[in-house]
């Protein structure tokens, strides 16, 4: 497991953040809660690729965090935990 951690923002937050170190206390938009997770290193380029594809297809910016939320939504939906 990689120790790589990166802060991600909602695609609609209006900020352009591509690096580390951004931390605003109390930043909760669209019901989002800021968390730090560790991902496998090979997932990072895959997340970036899907984010770029969705940005192009949907004509709105997607970032890694948005792709992770989409993937989790699909995962929990398949398990019948959310609709």
C-alpha positions in Angstrom: 0.0 0.0 0.0 1.4 3.4 -1.0 1.8 6.2 1.5 0.7 8.7 -1.2 -2.0 11.0 0.0 -3.6 13.9 -1.9 -6.4 16.3 -0.9 -9.2 16.4 -3.5 -12.0 18.8 -4.0 -15.5 18.4 -5.3 -15.6 19.2 -9.0 -18.1 22.0 -8.4 -16.1 23.8 -5.6 -14.9 26.5 -8.0 -11.2 26.0 -7.0 -8.4 24.6 -9.1 -6.3 22.4 -6.9 -3.8 19.9 -8.2 -1.3 19.7 -5.4 -0.8 19.3 -1.7 -1.2 21.5 1.3 -4.7 23.1 0.7 -6.6 23.0 4.0 -9.6 25.2 4.7 -11.3 24.5 8.1 -14.9 23.8 7.8 -15.0 23.3 4.0 -18.1 21.2 3.5 -19.9 21.7 0.2 -22.7 19.6 -1.3 -22.9 17.4 1.8 -19.2 16.5 1.4 -17.0 15.6 4.4 -13.2 15.9 3.9 -11.3 12.7 4.6 -7.8 11.4 3.9 -7.5 8.0 2.4 -4.7 5.8 1.1 -5.0 4.3 -2.3 -3.0 1.8 -4.3 -0.4 3.6 -6.4 -1.7 2.1 -9.6 -5.2 3.6 -8.9 -3.9 7.2 -9.2 -3.3 7.2 -13.0 -6.5 5.3 -13.5 -8.5 7.9 -11.5 -6.8 10.7 -13.5 -7.7 8.9 -16.8 -11.4 8.5 -15.9 -11.5 12.1 -14.6 -10.2 13.3 -17.9 -12.7 11.2 -19.9 -15.7 12.3 -17.8 -14.5 16.0 -18.0 -14.5 15.6 -21.8 -17.8 13.7 -22.1 -19.8 15.7 -19.6 -18.3 19.1 -20.4 -17.7 19.9 -16.7 -14.5 19.4 -14.6 -14.1 16.1 -12.8 -11.2 15.4 -10.4 -10.0 12.3 -8.5 -12.3 12.9 -5.6 -15.4 13.0 -7.9 -14.4 9.8 -9.6 -13.9 8.1 -6.2 -17.3 9.3 -5.1 -18.9 8.0 -8.3 -17.2 4.6 -7.8 -18.3 4.4 -4.2 -21.9 5.3 -5.2 -22.0 2.5 -7.7 -20.5 0.1 -5.2 -23.0 0.9 -2.4 -25.9 0.9 -4.9 -25.0 -2.6 -6.0 -25.0 -3.7 -2.4 -28.5 -2.1 -1.9 -27.2 0.3 0.7 -28.1 3.4 -1.3 -30.5 4.1 -4.2 
